[in-house]
């Protein structure tokens, strides 16, 4: 398989994955909209698509705080030395 064929196959695989994800997202949107409060706006399919929401980047300080919490939860101690 050439590199061009591999990329074409990879792109096709991504298209199929996106299509399957959109079907699942459509089912979620329908279920939410069936029982939603009439005062709230209807849910859109895009609301349930993976990877569409922008992810927030963590700062190094936030990452360190999370590591400290996990470490403490497992009985570890943290010294600043």
N, C-alpha and C positions, 0 to 999 in steps of 0.2 A: 504494500500500500504506500503510495506516495504521500508526501506531506500535504499536498493540496487535497487529496482524497480524504486524508485523516481530518483535516479542518472542515471539509464539507460534511463528513459524517458527524463530527462533533457539533457543528451548527445545527444539523438536523435533530440530533439528540436533545439539544437545548430547546428547540422549537416544540418537540413532543412533550418535554417536561413542563414547559410553560403552558401548553394547551391543557395537560392533565391538571396542573395546579389551578388553572382558570376554571375548570369544571368543578373542582372541589370548592373553590372560592364562591362560585355561583350558588352552589347548594347551601353554603353557610349564609350568604346574603339573603337567600329566599327564606331560610329558617328564621333568621333574625327579624326580617321584615314581616313575617306572618304574625308575630306576637309583639311587635313594637308598639310603643305608645303613639297614638296618632299625632301627638304634639311634637314628637321628635322627627328629624329628617330621616328618610329611608337610608339604609346601609347600601353602599355600592360594592360591586365585586372587587374593585381595587383595594377596598379596606381590608380584604382577607387574602390578598396576594402576598406570598412570601418575597422578601427582598425589596418590596416597594417602599417600605417605611425607611426613612433616613435614620441610620443608627448614630447614636452619640458616641463620640470618642471619649475615652477615660483619660484623665490626667495621671501622671505617675503617682501623685499623692493619693488619688482615689484607688489606684491599683494596690498600693502599699497598705492602705486601710483595709481593703478586702482581704489581703493576704494575712494581715494581723488578726482579723476576725476569725478566719478559718483556722489559723494556727492556735488561737486561744480556745476555739470550740473543740479542738482535739487535745486539749490539755497542755499545750505548749506555753512557754513564757517568752517574753520578748525583752531583750535588754538593749540599750542604746550604745553599749561599749563597742 
